[in-house]
């Protein structure tokens, strides 16, 4: 299955994969019937169980999801899914935010415009690989009379002088902003109803995996994760129940190989 796009029910396909062989999973399931997915339904509990089985100890699952608003209330299904992942043995390693720089305008419903989705990062045990993305410090190199950093101790919180001058860079925060559907690399994914940005997949794959690791997307849609893994020197497995979307993914990967 390595470096292939496989058409079929992901639970059935995952059941054929050996346990403890996948280094990282990144996927975005259809949620709350916000968009039709060719009539297919997904049982996130069965998918979560299979992902726990095939994932290596120390591996992570990045689960990109949001909630619909129905009858004036958000469904909360994203939280239900996160709690279920925890109940079967996953750690909720981080709750990250995918903030859209160009969110779709919504009809006023006495609420603020929805601009984000959750990116739950689940781990199987202690995370093995983290290659943190860093950003420049606002006051890099500045000489200060006093530079204080919070000490994350379990008991009394103290501040100690530990760095002067200000460091050049720091680890990026867990709110990541992307333009959706506008960049050139995202244009080929528009045959799918809900692709997420290519750069989002790139950033997560860089963060949680190394070269030659196996990256799995069990609901791969138009193949953004698989293309990103290919570009970064990782192996991939893509699964989708829609043959139409699998064809889009295969076309993108074929074109990508020609460019590479």
Secondary structure as a PSIPRED ss2 file (coil, helix, strand):
# PSIPRED VFORMAT (PSIPRED V4.0)

   1 X C   1.000  0.000  0.000
   2 X C   1.000  0.000  0.000
   3 X C   1.000  0.000  0.000
   4 X E   0.000  0.000  1.000
   5 X E   0.000  0.000  1.000
   6 X E   0.000  0.000  1.000
   7 X E   0.000  0.000  1.000
   8 X C   1.000  0.000  0.000
   9 X C   1.000  0.000  0.000
  10 X H   0.000  1.000  0.000
  11 X H   0.000  1.000  0.000
  12 X H   0.000  1.000  0.000
  13 X H   0.000  1.000  0.000
  14 X H   0.000  1.000  0.000
  15 X C   1.000  0.000  0.000
  16 X C   1.000  0.000  0.000
  17 X C   1.000  0.000  0.000
  18 X C   1.000  0.000  0.000
  19 X C   1.000  0.000  0.000
  20 X C   1.000  0.000  0.000
  21 X C   1.000  0.000  0.000
  22 X E   0.000  0.000  1.000
  23 X E   0.000  0.000  1.000
  24 X E   0.000  0.000  1.000
  25 X E   0.000  0.000  1.000
  26 X E   0.000  0.000  1.000
  27 X E   0.000  0.000  1.000
  28 X C   1.000  0.000  0.000
  29 X C   1.000  0.000  0.000
  30 X C   1.000  0.000  0.000
  31 X C   1.000  0.000  0.000
  32 X C   1.000  0.000  0.000
  33 X C   1.000  0.000  0.000
  34 X C   1.000  0.000  0.000
  35 X C   1.000  0.000  0.000
  36 X C   1.000  0.000  0.000
  37 X C   1.000  0.000  0.000
  38 X C   1.000  0.000  0.000
  39 X C   1.000  0.000  0.000
  40 X C   1.000  0.000  0.000
  41 X C   1.000  0.000  0.000
  42 X C   1.000  0.000  0.000
  43 X C   1.000  0.000  0.000
  44 X H   0.000  1.000  0.000
  45 X H   0.000  1.000  0.000
  46 X H   0.000  1.000  0.000
  47 X H   0.000  1.000  0.000
  48 X H   0.000  1.000  0.000
  49 X H   0.000  1.000  0.000
  50 X H   0.000  1.000  0.000
  51 X H   0.000  1.000  0.000
  52 X H   0.000  1.000  0.000
  53 X H   0.000  1.000  0.000
  54 X H   0.000  1.000  0.000
  55 X E   0.000  0.000  1.000
  56 X E   0.000  0.000  1.000
  57 X E   0.000  0.000  1.000
  58 X E   0.000  0.000  1.000
  59 X E   0.000  0.000  1.000
  60 X E   0.000  0.000  1.000
  61 X E   0.000  0.000  1.000
  62 X E   0.000  0.000  1.000
  63 X E   0.000  0.000  1.000
  64 X E   0.000  0.000  1.000
  65 X E   0.000  0.000  1.000
  66 X C   1.000  0.000  0.000
  67 X C   1.000  0.000  0.000
  68 X C   1.000  0.000  0.000
  69 X E   0.000  0.000  1.000
  70 X E   0.000  0.000  1.000
  71 X C   1.000  0.000  0.000
  72 X C   1.000  0.000  0.000
  73 X E   0.000  0.000  1.000
  74 X E   0.000  0.000  1.000
  75 X C   1.000  0.000  0.000
  76 X C   1.000  0.000  0.000
  77 X H   0.000  1.000  0.000
  78 X H   0.000  1.000  0.000
  79 X H   0.000  1.000  0.000
  80 X H   0.000  1.000  0.000
  81 X H   0.000  1.000  0.000
  82 X H   0.000  1.000  0.000
  83 X H   0.000  1.000  0.000
  84 X H   0.000  1.000  0.000
  85 X H   0.000  1.000  0.000
  86 X H   0.000  1.000  0.000
  87 X H   0.000  1.000  0.000
  88 X C   1.000  0.000  0.000
  89 X C   1.000  0.000  0.000
  90 X C   1.000  0.000  0.000
  91 X E   0.000  0.000  1.000
  92 X E   0.000  0.000  1.000
  93 X E   0.000  0.000  1.000
  94 X E   0.000  0.000  1.000
  95 X E   0.000  0.000  1.000
  96 X E   0.000  0.000  1.000
  97 X E   0.000  0.000  1.000
  98 X E   0.000  0.000  1.000
  99 X E   0.000  0.000  1.000
 100 X E   0.000  0.000  1.000
 101 X C   1.000  0.000  0.000
 102 X C   1.000  0.000  0.000
 103 X C   1.000  0.000  0.000
 104 X C   1.000  0.000  0.000
 105 X C   1.000  0.000  0.000
 106 X C   1.000  0.000  0.000
 107 X C   1.000  0.000  0.000
 108 X C   1.000  0.000  0.000
 109 X C   1.000  0.000  0.000
 110 X C   1.000  0.000  0.000
 111 X C   1.000  0.000  0.000
 112 X C   1.000  0.000  0.000
 113 X C   1.000  0.000  0.000
 114 X C   1.000  0.000  0.000
 115 X C   1.000  0.000  0.000
 116 X E   0.000  0.000  1.000
 117 X E   0.000  0.000  1.000
 118 X E   0.000  0.000  1.000
 119 X E   0.000  0.000  1.000
 120 X E   0.000  0.000  1.000
 121 X E   0.000  0.000  1.000
 122 X E   0.000  0.000  1.000
 123 X E   0.000  0.000  1.000
 124 X C   1.000  0.000  0.000
 125 X C   1.000  0.000  0.000
 126 X C   1.000  0.000  0.000
 127 X C   1.000  0.000  0.000
 128 X C   1.000  0.000  0.000
 129 X C   1.000  0.000  0.000
 130 X C   1.000  0.000  0.000
 131 X C   1.000  0.000  0.000
 132 X C   1.000  0.000  0.000
 133 X C   1.000  0.000  0.000
 134 X E   0.000  0.000  1.000
 135 X E   0.000  0.000  1.000
 136 X E   0.000  0.000  1.000
 137 X C   1.000  0.000  0.000
 138 X C   1.000  0.000  0.000
 139 X C   1.000  0.000  0.000
 140 X C   1.000  0.000  0.000
 141 X C   1.000  0.000  0.000
 142 X C   1.000  0.000  0.000
 143 X C   1.000  0.000  0.000
 144 X C   1.000  0.000  0.000
 145 X C   1.000  0.000  0.000
 146 X C   1.000  0.000  0.000
 147 X C   1.000  0.000  0.000
 148 X E   0.000  0.000  1.000
 149 X E   0.000  0.000  1.000
 150 X E   0.000  0.000  1.000
 151 X C   1.000  0.000  0.000
 152 X C   1.000  0.000  0.000
 153 X C   1.000  0.000  0.000
 154 X C   1.000  0.000  0.000
 155 X C   1.000  0.000  0.000
 156 X C   1.000  0.000  0.000
 157 X C   1.000  0.000  0.000
 158 X C   1.000  0.000  0.000
 159 X E   0.000  0.000  1.000
 160 X E   0.000  0.000  1.000
 161 X E   0.000  0.000  1.000
 162 X C   1.000  0.000  0.000
 163 X C   1.000  0.000  0.000
 164 X C   1.000  0.000  0.000
 165 X C   1.000  0.000  0.000
 166 X C   1.000  0.000  0.000
 167 X C   1.000  0.000  0.000
 168 X C   1.000  0.000  0.000
 169 X E   0.000  0.000  1.000
 170 X E   0.000  0.000  1.000
 171 X E   0.000  0.000  1.000
 172 X C   1.000  0.000  0.000
 173 X C   1.000  0.000  0.000
 174 X C   1.000  0.000  0.000
 175 X E   0.000  0.000  1.000
 176 X E   0.000  0.000  1.000
 177 X E   0.000  0.000  1.000
 178 X E   0.000  0.000  1.000
 179 X C   1.000  0.000  0.000
 180 X C   1.000  0.000  0.000
 181 X C   1.000  0.000  0.000
 182 X C   1.000  0.000  0.000
 183 X C   1.000  0.000  0.000
 184 X H   0.000  1.000  0.000
 185 X H   0.000  1.000  0.000
 186 X H   0.000  1.000  0.000
 187 X H   0.000  1.000  0.000
 188 X H   0.000  1.000  0.000
 189 X H   0.000  1.000  0.000
 190 X C   1.000  0.000  0.000
 191 X C   1.000  0.000  0.000
 192 X C   1.000  0.000  0.000
 193 X C   1.000  0.000  0.000
 194 X C   1.000  0.000  0.000
 195 X C   1.000  0.000  0.000
 196 X C   1.000  0.000  0.000
 197 X C   1.000  0.000  0.000
 198 X H   0.000  1.000  0.000
 199 X H   0.000  1.000  0.000
 200 X H   0.000  1.000  0.000
 201 X H   0.000  1.000  0.000
 202 X H   0.000  1.000  0.000
 203 X H   0.000  1.000  0.000
 204 X H   0.000  1.000  0.000
 205 X H   0.000  1.000  0.000
 206 X H   0.000  1.000  0.000
 207 X H   0.000  1.000  0.000
 208 X H   0.000  1.000  0.000
 209 X C   1.000  0.000  0.000
 210 X C   1.000  0.000  0.000
 211 X C   1.000  0.000  0.000
 212 X C   1.000  0.000  0.000
 213 X C   1.000  0.000  0.000
 214 X E   0.000  0.000  1.000
 215 X E   0.000  0.000  1.000
 216 X E   0.000  0.000  1.000
 217 X E   0.000  0.000  1.000
 218 X C   1.000  0.000  0.000
 219 X C   1.000  0.000  0.000
 220 X C   1.000  0.000  0.000
 221 X C   1.000  0.000  0.000
 222 X C   1.000  0.000  0.000
 223 X C   1.000  0.000  0.000
 224 X H   0.000  1.000  0.000
 225 X H   0.000  1.000  0.000
 226 X H   0.000  1.000  0.000
 227 X H   0.000  1.000  0.000
 228 X H   0.000  1.000  0.000
 229 X H   0.000  1.000  0.000
 230 X H   0.000  1.000  0.000
 231 X H   0.000  1.000  0.000
 232 X C   1.000  0.000  0.000
 233 X C   1.000  0.000  0.000
 234 X C   1.000  0.000  0.000
 235 X E   0.000  0.000  1.000
 236 X E   0.000  0.000  1.000
 237 X E   0.000  0.000  1.000
 238 X E   0.000  0.000  1.000
 239 X E   0.000  0.000  1.000
 240 X E   0.000  0.000  1.000
 241 X C   1.000  0.000  0.000
 242 X C   1.000  0.000  0.000
 243 X H   0.000  1.000  0.000
 244 X H   0.000  1.000  0.000
 245 X H   0.000  1.000  0.000
 246 X H   0.000  1.000  0.000
 247 X H   0.000  1.000  0.000
 248 X H   0.000  1.000  0.000
 249 X H   0.000  1.000  0.000
 250 X H   0.000  1.000  0.000
 251 X H   0.000  1.000  0.000
 252 X H   0.000  1.000  0.000
 253 X H   0.000  1.000  0.000
 254 X H   0.000  1.000  0.000
 255 X H   0.000  1.000  0.000
 256 X H   0.000  1.000  0.000
 257 X H   0.000  1.000  0.000
 258 X H   0.000  1.000  0.000
 259 X H   0.000  1.000  0.000
 260 X C   1.000  0.000  0.000
